[in-house]
Amino acid sequence: MDVGYGDAFREPLRLGDPGIQAQAEGRYRLIPWPAAPARYWRVQQERPDRTWKTLFLLDRIPRQLQEFEPMCRFHQTSPASRLTRLRLCSLATPSGRITLTASANGSVFKWIETTPEGRRERLLKDEKEYEHLLACAFGIRLPTTSSAPERKMARPTAAPTEARQLSSKPDPKPYPAVPE
């Protein structure tokens, strides 16, 4: 099963297991689709209010890698794709995920922390604060030139610190504390 679904599960879910599957990011379950239970399952994530949200419908038919190319191309190039309309940097942590976003025009900057208890968002003051968090939390420094297309294509200047690496230890909040 695909484990690259935003801030959802990172470990594969056990197919055919009707029970709740707990992970660091939350609790998940696979529910057979009533119209075709042998073929489709709803992949659900428990919300903080203990209700269940369907993330997607899983089709059990095996697929070839090339069948995913059109959607991959869409997400990388289409103006309709969310991923081409914003700058996005996200890192899994032992207790969830930290994310920085910026609108394509640079007018809205957000810091997002996601844990099993929920999601906390904070608007950032400006691009300077965004760049500070990008460097501190992700080890990414943007070039100092102001050439717009190249400026958005940042490369890590150094590997994340050991504290930011995933481990089984409790999350020591290795990223900067962001005041309310």
RADAUR-V168251 format. One record per helix or strand. SS is the DSSP state (@ for helix, = for strand). FROM is the first residue (numbers start at 1). TO is the last residue. If there is no record, write none. Layout:
SS_FROM_TO ; SS_FROM_TO
This chain:
=_21_23 ; =_26_32 ; @_34_36 ; =_40_46 ; =_52_59 ; @_65_77 ; @_82_84 ; =_86_93 ; =_96_103 ; =_109_115 ; =_118_123 ; @_127_138 ; =_140_141 ; @_148_151 ; =_155_156 ; @_162_164
